[in-house]
C-alpha cells in the first residue's frame, strides 16, 4: 500500500472524489450503489449491514456516490470485507482500490476474508488475497413437493430463544471466528431449525427476508445429511416463494437436493483470504453463508 491509502480526496476519472467514513444517514447512498450494480439488497438488508459494520464512501463534489466498502470486525483478530461497490461508469478507475486500501489499513493485524465477484477478483488478488473455495449462489421459486425425505439420526426442531449460546459455539467452530454480534442480529430477524443430539444442539439453519425473497443461512452442520435435514423444513414452509442459499458444498447429493427443490445455480463468487485460513477443519462445517458480506 502506498501513502495514498489515507488520502481523503483523489481524482477518479474526471471526478474529484472525497472518501469519508460511512455514516448512519448514508443508507440512500448504499442503496443507490446497490441498484446501479444490480445487487438485490433492499433497504432493510443494508440497514442490518450498517448496524454491524463500518466503512467508507467515495463521493464527488456534488455528493454523488461513486464507491463504497465496508468491513465487519469479528472478535479481536478477524474481519470480513464486503459491500465493495463502484458505480458502473467508474469501474477499473481506481475508486475501489482506494477504499480497499483504507479498509486494509483499518484492519491491520486481522485475518481477513471476503467473497469476490468475477469483476473484483483481480483487485483483491493484487493486494495479496488468495482463493479458498467457490461459493455457489443458488436461488429460485421453491417446490416443496420436490424436497425428498431426509432421514437423520437426530431430531430436527424449531429454533428456540435459549439456543443462542450453543449455536454461537457451533458457528465459531465452523466459521473460524467469534461473530456474536452478527448472530445476535440474525437471530432477531430469522426463524430456523436445530438438529439435536442427546438434548444438545448439533447443527442449525436460519432463514430471513433478503433481496427478492428469503435467504437460507447460515447453515452449520456435521455433514450433508444433517444440512439437508435442517434445510428441508424451511423449504417446505415456503412453497412457491423465492429462496436463496449461498453454499460452497458441491457434493452431488447436496446439489441434487437443492436442484430438486428449485434452487438452481445463478452465479458464483470466490471466497478469498488474507492471513491464515479460518474454519473448515472442525466437527461442523458451514453449508450456507449468512450473506456474501458476512460469511
N, C-alpha and C positions, 0 to 999 in steps of 0.2 A: 504494500500500500504506500502511496506517496503522500506528500503533505497536503494534497487537495482533499483528503478524506474529511477534514474538519472545516473546509471552506463552507460558509453559509450561502454564498452565491457563486454561480458558474454559468457560462454561456452554453446553452443546449440548443444546437442548430441555430436558428435565428432568434432564440428567446434568451433573455437574461433571467435565469431561474434562481429562486431562493429556496433553500432547504430549511425546514423548521420542524420541530417536534410535532407529532400528531396530537391534536387536542380533542377534547370531548365534543366540541362543536363541529368537527370535521366529518361527521357521518355522511353528509351530502357529497363531499369531495370523494370519499372512498366509493360511494355508490355510483357516482358519475364515472369513475375509472372502471369499476367492475362492469358496468353496462357497455362501456366502449370496447372492452376486450372480450365481451361475450361470456363473462363468468356468471354463474347462476345466482350469486348471493343476493338475497333480499336485505332490506334494512335491518330486520331482526337478526339476521345472521351476522352482519357487520357489527351491530351493536354488541353482540355477545363477544366477538373477537376483540373489539376495542376495550371491553371491560377486563380482558385477560392479558393484553399485551401492550406494547408501546412501539413507537416507530417514528417515521418521518414522511413528510410530504414535500414534493418539489412543485412550486407554483411559479407562474410567470408574473410580469409586472402588474397585470390586471386580475390576479388571483385565479387564473385558470389553472386547474390541476394538471400537472404533467406526468407525475410518477408517484408511487408510494412504496413503502417497505415497512414490515413490522417484524418484531421478534417477541418471543414468549419465553421468559425465564422459568425454568422448572428445576427446583432445588437450587443448590449453590454453584453447580458446575456444569449445567446443561441448558441449552435453549433450542427452540425450534424457530426457524426463519420462514416467513410466509408473507402473503399479500404483496408480493413484488409485482407491481403492475406499472406499465408505461403506456401512455397514450399511443395509439397505433401510429400516428404520424411521426412519432419521435423514437420509435423502437430502433435500436442499434446506434442511437446518437449519444449515448453515454450517461443518460439520466439514471438508468437502473444501476449501473456500476457505481455512480456517485453515491447513491443512497446505500447500496450494499456495503461500500467501504465504511460508511458511518456506522452501520449496524455491526460490522465486524469489529470495529474499534470499541463499541459499547460492550460487546460480548467477549472481549479478550479474556483468555483463560478458561473459557467454557468449551465443552464439546458441543458441536452444532450438527443439526440435521435439517434437511428440507426436502421437498418434493418438487422436482424440476420439470417444467413443461419442456417440450422439444425446443421451443424458441429460446428458452433461458438456459438450456443445458450448458452451452459453451461459456456463458458468463460465469456460472458457478465453477466450472472446471478451471477457468482461468485464474481463480483465486485459491485453488487447492482442494476444492470439494472432489470426492471420489464417489463413483457409483456403488450402490449397495444392492439394490433389487428393483425390479419393475413393479409398479403398482398399477393394477387394472381397475379402471372406473367402469363399473357395470351398473346398468340402470334400465328402467322401463316400467310400463304398467304391469303389475304382477298378476300372475294367475295362481290363485290359491289352490285350485284343483291340480296344478302341476307340481305341487310340493309333495314329494314322496314321504311316506312314514320314515321317521329317523329314530329307530330304537337306540337306546343308550343304556349304559349300565347304571345310570344315576338319574334321579328325577329332575325335571326342569319345572321351575315355578316362577311366579311373577316377582319382579324386583320389589324389595321392601325397604323402608326407610333405614332400618338398623343394619342393612347390608353394607353400608358405605365403607366402614373400616376394612372389612375383609376384601371388598372389591378393589380398594386402593392398593392393598398389598399385592393382589394378583396382578394388577396393572403395572405396578412398579417392577415386577419380575419380567413381564412380557415387554414392556416399553423400554425399560432400562434406565429410568429416571423417575423421580418423585414429581408427579403433577397433580398434587392435591387440589389446587385452586381450579384447574381445568375440570377435573372430575366433579368437584362440588358444584360448579356451574352447570355442567351437563346433567347431573342428577336432578336439578331443579326443573329442567325443561324436557326430560326424557321419561319414557316408560322403558321397561326392559324385562329380560328373563335371566334367571340364575340357575346354573346346574349345581346340584347339591350332592356331596358325598359325606356320609357319616354326620349329617347335620350341619356341615360346613360348606360355604360356597366354594366351588372348584372352578367356575368359569362364569362369564356373564356376557350379555349383549344388550346394548341400548339402542333406542330409536327415537328420533326427534324430527321436528319440522326443519326443513332446509331446502333452499332453492325452489325448484318446481314442485316438490312434494315432501318426501321424508327421506332421511338418511339413516342407515343401519350402521352403528359404530359408536364407540369402539366395541369390537368383539374379541374377547380374550378366552382362550380355551386350550385344553391339553392336546387336542388333535382335531382332525377334520370331522370326525363323528360327533364330538361334543359341539363343535362350532355349528354344524348343521342342525343339531338338536336345539340349540339356542336360537338360531335364526328362523327356523321353520314356523314357530308360533307367531312370530312378528309378521311374517309374510301372510300367513293365513288370516290375520286380523285386518288385512288391508287389500281385499280383492279389488282389482282394477285400479288401485292407486299407483301413482308414480313413485317408485322407491329407487334408492341408490345405495351401493356399497362400494367402497374402495378397498381392494384387497391385493396382497402380494402372493396369496396362495394360488398356485396354478396346477394343483393336482387334478387329475381327470375327474375323480369322484366329486370334488368340490365344485369344479367348473360346470359339470353336468347338472349338479343340483341347482346351481344358480340359474343356469340357462333354462332348465325346465320350469322354473318359477317366473320366467320372463325378464330376468336380469341379464341383459346381453352386454358384451363389451362395447363401450362407446369411445374410450380414449385410454391412454396410458401416460403416466409420469414416471420419472426415475427418482427413487429415494437416493439421496446423496448425503455424505457426512464429511465433516471437517473435524479431525480429532479421532478419538478411539470409538470403535463400534460399541453401541449400547443395545442391550436386549437381544432376544432371539436365541439365547442359549440356555434358557431355564425350563422348568417343567410346564410352563404355559407359554403360548405364543399369541401374537396379535393376528387375528384373521380378518379384521375390519378396522380401518382407521376411524378416529373420531372426525377427522377432516384432513384434507391435504395440508392445511396450515398448522394443525395441532398434532398431527401424527396419530 
